[in-house]
């Protein structure tokens, strides 16, 4: 099977447990105001690769990632190419790799069900727990995230919930407590991570001729993340 790949990172340490190879899929249904990878949005771009080609590429780094790490498929939104990721994960599981799906939770639930059967861990980027903020800043439907997380729970797939903290938008104690309450609805959530907003992606938007609506927002300080994390 062939998929559209945006990029490949041989080894990374922030997208799941241990040292991991990371596959960034092409295409995304959301338009998050703080997205660091707007080049992944377009479904007509990217490099065509087969699952066998990706497995072969990943196998080059096997000695470094097989013991305590594995492979993470991110995006863009990998659920847009769920059948491809499912086939890839099947082949990786046969070779003993730990598989992680990094997703917003927006996608076809029937295809997601098949994918979760080969997934060891889900990283779910819960953009906002407020429906209006989700629509305003991501142009999506928060209800779809609820449905996806319910599916992970029914399949007993462990989930790490992540949220980018953007100053003046979702950086209060109340925002974090709302995220904690949201996560408590799913018994399979084992971790919550707060990630700092960064505006270093602004140059990408300029180069692509896309207006970066959060250019007036300063980066989120490390101290804010440390302070808010105490409420988790």
CORMODA-V582333 format. One record per residue. N is the residue number from 1. BURIAL is + if it has 9 or more other ideal C-beta (glycine too) atoms within 8 Angstrom, else -. Layout:
n:N burial:BURIAL
n:N burial:BURIAL
//
This chain:
n:1 burial:-
n:2 burial:-
n:3 burial:+
n:4 burial:+
n:5 burial:+
n:6 burial:+
n:7 burial:-
n:8 burial:+
n:9 burial:-
n:10 burial:-
n:11 burial:+
n:12 burial:+
n:13 burial:-
n:14 burial:-
n:15 burial:+
n:16 burial:+
n:17 burial:+
n:18 burial:+
n:19 burial:+
n:20 burial:+
n:21 burial:+
n:22 burial:+
n:23 burial:+
n:24 burial:+
n:25 burial:+
n:26 burial:+
n:27 burial:+
n:28 burial:+
n:29 burial:-
n:30 burial:+
n:31 burial:-
n:32 burial:+
n:33 burial:-
n:34 burial:+
n:35 burial:+
n:36 burial:-
n:37 burial:+
n:38 burial:+
n:39 burial:+
n:40 burial:+
n:41 burial:+
n:42 burial:+
n:43 burial:-
n:44 burial:-
n:45 burial:-
n:46 burial:+
n:47 burial:-
n:48 burial:-
n:49 burial:+
n:50 burial:-
n:51 burial:+
n:52 burial:-
n:53 burial:-
n:54 burial:+
n:55 burial:+
n:56 burial:-
n:57 burial:+
n:58 burial:+
n:59 burial:-
n:60 burial:-
n:61 burial:+
n:62 burial:+
n:63 burial:-
n:64 burial:-
n:65 burial:+
n:66 burial:+
n:67 burial:-
n:68 burial:-
n:69 burial:+
n:70 burial:+
n:71 burial:+
n:72 burial:+
n:73 burial:+
n:74 burial:+
n:75 burial:+
n:76 burial:+
n:77 burial:+
n:78 burial:+
n:79 burial:+
n:80 burial:+
n:81 burial:+
n:82 burial:+
n:83 burial:+
n:84 burial:+
n:85 burial:+
n:86 burial:+
n:87 burial:+
n:88 burial:+
n:89 burial:+
n:90 burial:+
n:91 burial:+
n:92 burial:+
n:93 burial:+
n:94 burial:-
n:95 burial:+
n:96 burial:-
n:97 burial:+
n:98 burial:+
n:99 burial:+
n:100 burial:+
n:101 burial:+
n:102 burial:+
n:103 burial:+
n:104 burial:+
n:105 burial:+
n:106 burial:+
n:107 burial:+
n:108 burial:-
n:109 burial:+
n:110 burial:-
n:111 burial:+
n:112 burial:+
n:113 burial:+
n:114 burial:+
n:115 burial:+
n:116 burial:+
n:117 burial:-
n:118 burial:+
n:119 burial:+
n:120 burial:-
n:121 burial:+
n:122 burial:+
n:123 burial:+
n:124 burial:+
n:125 burial:+
n:126 burial:+
n:127 burial:+
n:128 burial:+
n:129 burial:+
n:130 burial:-
n:131 burial:-
n:132 burial:-
n:133 burial:+
n:134 burial:+
n:135 burial:+
n:136 burial:-
n:137 burial:+
n:138 burial:+
n:139 burial:-
n:140 burial:+
n:141 burial:-
n:142 burial:+
n:143 burial:-
n:144 burial:+
n:145 burial:+
n:146 burial:-
n:147 burial:+
n:148 burial:+
n:149 burial:+
n:150 burial:+
n:151 burial:+
n:152 burial:+
n:153 burial:+
n:154 burial:-
n:155 burial:+
n:156 burial:-
n:157 burial:+
n:158 burial:-
n:159 burial:+
n:160 burial:+
n:161 burial:+
n:162 burial:+
n:163 burial:+
n:164 burial:+
n:165 burial:+
n:166 burial:+
n:167 burial:+
n:168 burial:-
n:169 burial:-
n:170 burial:+
n:171 burial:+
n:172 burial:-
n:173 burial:-
n:174 burial:-
n:175 burial:+
n:176 burial:+
n:177 burial:+
n:178 burial:+
n:179 burial:+
n:180 burial:+
n:181 burial:+
n:182 burial:+
n:183 burial:+
n:184 burial:-
n:185 burial:-
n:186 burial:+
n:187 burial:-
n:188 burial:+
n:189 burial:+
n:190 burial:-
n:191 burial:-
n:192 burial:+
n:193 burial:-
n:194 burial:+
n:195 burial:+
n:196 burial:+
n:197 burial:+
n:198 burial:-
n:199 burial:+
n:200 burial:-
n:201 burial:+
n:202 burial:+
n:203 burial:-
n:204 burial:+
n:205 burial:+
n:206 burial:-
n:207 burial:-
n:208 burial:-
n:209 burial:-
n:210 burial:-
n:211 burial:-
n:212 burial:+
n:213 burial:-
n:214 burial:+
n:215 burial:-
n:216 burial:-
n:217 burial:+
n:218 burial:-
n:219 burial:-
n:220 burial:+
n:221 burial:-
n:222 burial:-
n:223 burial:-
n:224 burial:+
n:225 burial:+
n:226 burial:-
n:227 burial:-
n:228 burial:+
n:229 burial:+
n:230 burial:-
n:231 burial:-
n:232 burial:+
//
